[in-house]
């Protein structure tokens, strides 16, 4: 027993001595490190700015894009530097077709005369005397997928917690093209006509303020399995709403007719109830189904992933998708199908309308 006790004490002492020696070594190392510091030269040339091309063109619209410079990861520069003196060339089906021109008074913005058409492929090339050349390969326009029907209904069992206003459920039905991979984006906006206190001798309203509300990174909410695909891991853990950009693919309904269910954005019902249709007010709800090229889909999806990263000490950097050679950004196309639900008379003869726009 005594021998075992002594052996145990010897082991404890040996461990204690090792700890003392280790601590001494750490202190010596820290002292020497502190005393022998040296400055390492920061090579800023490794972070030279690159050309940034942002061009997402719609079917039947003129080719346009914005050109700027990337920002270094160090420093606190807030604004992007826009480029007004680049040479921008458009290629259609592999042939150089035109040189885009810079739009006066809109810095960094270039536009051409070529309209995006189906069954054609488009590529872009940007040249600058200081920042070199950047380009994007050909991209083909996606076929327009028509919305077959759109419905809305009040869900009295589901109210907005802050305003206690019933939520509005919507459904759209569309037919997905068969035997091909398709990518979509859902956008909901509205136009609301609010009556002002201007009446004629007969009591009729004579002035309506029209406000176009657009979505600013506000998602629709849905339990539809198609939109549930857009949830990131963080969304699933914290049970948040779907992707801000409501992206989805045809993986679950390839080549079939599908009815997609979703709630309108939270703030939209509050805007709609401001339209008194008995006094000349009205509202229109726009439901837009965009058919995206794969590059545009991956780009927007990566932006949404970057936005959903939780800020913190151990946050990993998120790579935003780019298809630009020798630069950064996106070049792609999309087509769009819009269905409109109209409630109330508009326009009405004799009524003065003033127009504005705002974010939801």
C-alpha positions in Angstrom: 0.0 0.0 0.0 2.8 2.4 1.0 4.7 1.5 -2.2 1.7 2.2 -4.3 1.1 5.5 -2.5 4.7 6.6 -3.1 4.5 5.5 -6.7 1.4 7.6 -7.1 3.1 10.7 -5.5 6.1 10.2 -7.8 3.9 10.2 -10.9 2.1 13.3 -9.6 5.4 15.1 -9.0 6.7 14.1 -12.4 3.6 15.6 -14.0 3.9 18.7 -11.9 7.5 19.2 -12.9 6.6 18.7 -16.6 3.9 21.4 -16.2 6.4 23.8 -14.6 8.9 23.2 -17.4 6.2 23.7 -20.0 5.0 26.9 -18.5 8.6 28.2 -18.3 9.1 27.3 -21.9 6.0 29.2 -22.9 7.0 32.3 -21.0 10.5 32.2 -22.5 9.0 31.8 -26.0 6.6 34.7 -25.5 9.4 36.9 -24.2 11.7 36.1 -27.1 8.8 36.6 -29.6 7.9 39.9 -28.1 11.5 41.0 -28.1 12.3 39.9 -31.7 9.2 41.1 -33.7 9.6 42.2 -37.3 7.3 43.9 -39.7 6.1 41.9 -42.7 5.5 43.9 -45.8 1.9 43.9 -47.1 1.9 43.3 -50.8 -1.1 45.3 -51.9 -0.4 44.3 -55.6 -2.0 41.0 -54.7 -5.3 42.7 -54.4 -5.3 44.9 -57.5 -8.9 45.7 -58.6 -10.5 43.6 -61.3 -13.2 44.4 -63.7 -16.7 43.6 -62.4 -19.4 42.9 -65.0 -23.1 42.7 -64.1 -25.3 41.9 -67.0 -28.6 40.0 -66.6 -30.6 40.6 -69.7 -34.3 40.0 -70.3 -36.0 38.5 -73.3 -37.2 41.1 -75.9 -35.1 43.8 -74.1 -32.0 45.6 -75.3 -28.6 44.3 -74.1 -27.3 46.3 -71.2 -24.8 45.9 -68.3 -22.9 47.7 -65.6 -19.1 47.8 -65.3 -17.2 48.6 -62.1 -14.1 47.7 -60.2 -13.8 45.2 -57.4 -12.9 46.4 -53.9 -10.0 45.2 -51.8 -10.7 43.2 -48.7 -8.8 45.7 -46.6 -9.8 49.3 -46.0 -13.2 50.8 -45.6 -14.1 52.0 -49.1 -17.9 52.1 -49.2 -18.8 52.7 -52.9 -17.8 50.8 -56.0 -15.7 52.6 -58.6 -17.7 52.6 -61.8 -16.0 52.5 -65.2 -17.2 54.9 -68.0 -14.3 54.5 -70.5 -14.4 50.8 -71.4 -14.9 49.2 -74.8 -17.8 46.7 -74.7 -18.5 44.3 -77.5 -21.4 42.0 -78.0 -21.2 38.6 -79.8 -24.3 36.9 -81.2 -23.9 33.2 -82.2 -20.2 33.7 -82.1 -20.1 36.8 -84.3 -19.0 40.2 -83.1 -22.2 42.2 -83.6 -21.9 45.6 -82.1 -20.1 47.9 -79.6 -22.2 48.9 -76.7 -22.3 52.6 -75.9 -22.0 54.3 -72.5 -25.2 56.0 -71.3 -24.6 59.6 -70.4 -25.4 60.6 -66.8 -25.6 56.9 -65.7 -22.1 56.1 -64.6 -20.8 52.6 -65.5 -23.9 51.7 -67.5 -23.7 50.5 -71.1 -26.4 49.6 -73.6 -26.7 48.2 -77.1 -29.3 48.1 -79.8 -29.6 44.4 -80.0 -32.7 42.8 -78.4 -32.4 39.4 -76.7 -34.2 36.8 -78.7 -34.9 33.1 -78.3 -32.8 30.5 -80.0 -29.7 32.8 -80.0 -26.6 32.8 -78.0 -24.9 35.9 -76.5 -21.4 36.6 -75.3 -19.7 39.8 -74.0 -16.2 41.2 -74.0 -14.9 44.2 -72.1 -11.6 45.9 -72.7 -10.0 48.7 -70.7 -6.6 50.4 -71.2 -5.6 50.0 -67.5 -7.5 47.0 -66.2 -7.2 44.7 -69.2 -9.8 42.4 -70.8 -12.7 40.5 -69.2 -15.2 38.3 -71.0 -18.0 35.8 -70.6 -18.9 32.8 -72.7 -22.1 32.4 -74.7 -25.4 32.1 -72.8 -28.7 31.1 -74.3 -32.1 32.7 -73.4 -34.4 30.4 -71.4 -37.9 29.7 -72.9 -40.7 31.8 -71.3 -42.9 29.6 -69.1 -46.4 31.1 -69.0 -48.4 31.3 -65.8 -51.6 29.5 -66.5 -53.6 30.9 -63.6 -53.1 32.9 -60.4 -55.4 33.0 -57.3 -55.4 34.7 -54.0 -57.4 34.0 -50.8 -57.5 35.3 -47.3 -56.1 33.0 -44.7 -58.0 34.1 -41.5 -56.3 31.4 -39.4 -52.9 33.0 -40.1 -52.3 36.6 -39.1 -49.3 38.9 -39.1 -48.2 39.2 -35.4 -47.4 42.9 -35.6 -50.4 44.3 -37.4 -52.9 41.5 -36.7 -53.9 41.4 -40.4 -54.8 38.1 -42.0 -52.2 36.7 -44.3 -52.9 36.3 -48.0 -52.2 33.0 -49.7 -51.5 32.8 -53.4 -51.2 30.0 -55.9 -49.8 30.0 -59.4 -50.1 27.2 -62.0 -47.6 26.7 -64.8 -46.4 24.0 -67.2 -42.7 23.1 -67.0 -40.9 22.2 -70.3 -40.1 18.5 -70.6 -36.7 16.9 -71.0 -34.6 19.8 -69.9 -33.2 21.4 -66.8 -35.1 24.6 -65.8 -34.5 27.2 -63.1 -37.0 29.7 -61.8 -37.3 32.8 -59.6 -40.6 34.1 -58.1 -41.2 37.8 -57.5 -44.3 39.4 -56.1 -45.0 43.2 -56.1 -48.0 45.5 -56.2 -49.5 48.8 -57.2 -51.8 50.5 -54.7 -54.1 53.5 -55.4 -54.8 55.4 -52.1 -57.6 58.0 -52.0 -56.7 61.5 -51.0 -59.2 64.0 -49.5 -60.1 65.7 -52.7 -63.8 65.6 -53.7 -65.9 67.3 -56.3 -69.4 68.9 -55.7 -71.1 65.5 -56.1 -68.8 63.9 -53.5 -66.7 61.9 -56.0 -63.0 61.5 -55.2 -60.8 63.4 -57.6 -57.3 62.6 -56.5 -55.6 59.2 -56.0 -52.0 58.6 -55.0 -50.5 55.6 -56.8 -47.6 53.8 -55.3 -45.7 51.0 -56.9 -44.3 48.7 -54.2 -41.4 46.5 -55.1 -39.8 43.8 -53.1 -36.4 44.6 -51.5 -35.0 41.3 -50.4 -38.3 40.3 -48.8 -39.2 36.7 -49.3 -42.5 35.0 -49.7 -43.2 32.3 -47.1 -44.3 28.8 -48.1 -44.5 25.2 -47.0 -44.5 24.1 -50.6 -41.8 21.4 -51.1 -40.5 23.2 -54.2 -39.7 26.4 -52.3 -38.5 24.5 -49.3 -35.6 23.4 -51.5 -34.3 27.0 -51.4 -33.8 26.9 -47.7 -30.2 26.9 -46.5 -28.9 24.9 -43.6 -29.1 28.0 -41.4 -32.7 28.5 -42.4 -33.6 24.9 -41.5 -31.9 25.2 -38.1 -33.6 28.4 -37.1 -36.9 27.8 -39.0 -36.6 31.0 -40.9 -38.5 32.0 -44.1 -37.4 30.8 -47.5 -34.7 32.2 -49.7 -35.0 36.0 -50.1 -35.0 35.5 -53.8 -37.4 32.5 -53.9 -35.4 30.4 -56.3 -36.3 26.9 -57.3 -35.6 24.3 -60.0 -37.9 21.8 -61.8 -36.2 18.9 -60.0 -39.5 17.8 -58.4 -41.9 18.4 -61.3 -39.8 18.1 -64.5 -42.1 18.3 -67.6 -45.3 18.5 -65.5 -47.9 21.0 -64.7 -47.4 22.4 -61.2 -49.4 24.6 -58.8 -47.1 26.5 -56.4 -48.5 27.8 -53.1 -47.1 30.7 -51.1 -48.0 33.6 -48.8 -47.7 37.1 -50.1 -44.9 39.2 -48.4 -45.8 40.1 -44.8 -46.1 43.8 -45.4 -48.2 43.6 -48.5 -51.7 43.0 -46.9 -51.1 46.2 -44.9 -50.5 48.1 -48.1 -53.6 46.6 -49.8 -56.1 47.6 -47.1 -55.2 51.2 -47.7 -57.0 51.1 -51.0 -60.7 52.0 -50.5 -62.3 50.7 -53.7 -65.6 52.4 -52.8 -63.9 55.8 -53.2 -61.9 55.2 -56.3 -59.0 53.3 -54.7 -57.6 50.1 -56.2 -54.8 47.6 -56.1 -53.0 45.4 -58.5 -50.9 42.4 -57.5 -48.1 41.3 -59.9 -46.9 37.8 -59.8 -43.8 37.3 -61.9 -42.3 33.9 -62.8 -38.8 34.3 -64.3 -37.1 31.5 -66.2 -33.4 31.8 -65.6 -30.3 30.6 -67.3 -28.3 28.2 -65.1 -25.5 30.8 -64.6 -28.0 33.4 -63.4 -29.6 30.9 -61.1 -26.3 29.9 -59.5 -25.2 33.5 -59.2 -28.4 34.7 -57.3 -28.4 31.5 -55.2 -24.8 32.2 -54.1 -25.7 35.8 -53.2 -28.6 34.6 -51.1 -26.2 32.1 -49.4 -23.7 34.9 -48.7 -26.5 37.1 -47.2 -27.6 34.3 -44.9 -24.2 33.7 -43.3 -24.3 34.4 -39.6 -21.7 37.1 -38.7 -19.3 35.9 -36.1 -15.8 35.0 -35.1 -15.7 31.7 -36.9 -17.7 32.5 -40.0 -16.3 31.0 -43.1 -16.0 33.1 -46.3 -18.7 32.4 -48.9 -17.8 32.2 -52.6 -20.2 34.1 -54.8 -20.6 32.5 -58.2 -19.0 34.2 -61.2 -18.8 33.3 -64.9 -16.5 36.2 -65.9 -13.0 35.3 -67.2 -10.3 37.6 -65.9 -12.8 39.5 -63.8 -15.8 39.1 -61.5 -19.6 39.1 -61.9 -22.3 37.6 -64.0 -23.4 37.6 -67.6 -26.7 35.8 -68.3 -30.3 36.0 -69.5 -33.8 35.3 -68.4 -37.4 35.4 -69.7 -40.4 36.5 -67.7 -44.1 35.7 -67.4 -46.3 38.1 -65.4 -49.9 37.6 -64.2 -51.8 40.5 -62.6 -54.7 40.4 -60.2 -56.8 43.6 -60.4 -59.2 44.9 -57.7 -61.0 48.2 -58.1 -61.5 50.5 -61.1 -58.4 52.1 -62.6 -58.1 54.5 -64.2 -61.3 56.5 -63.7 -62.1 59.5 -65.9 -61.9 62.8 -64.1 -59.6 61.5 -61.4 -56.1 62.9 -61.0 -53.4 60.4 -60.3 -50.0 61.1 -58.9 -47.3 58.3 -59.0 -44.5 57.2 -56.7 -42.6 54.0 -55.8 -41.3 52.5 -52.6 -40.0 49.2 -51.1 -42.3 46.8 -49.4 
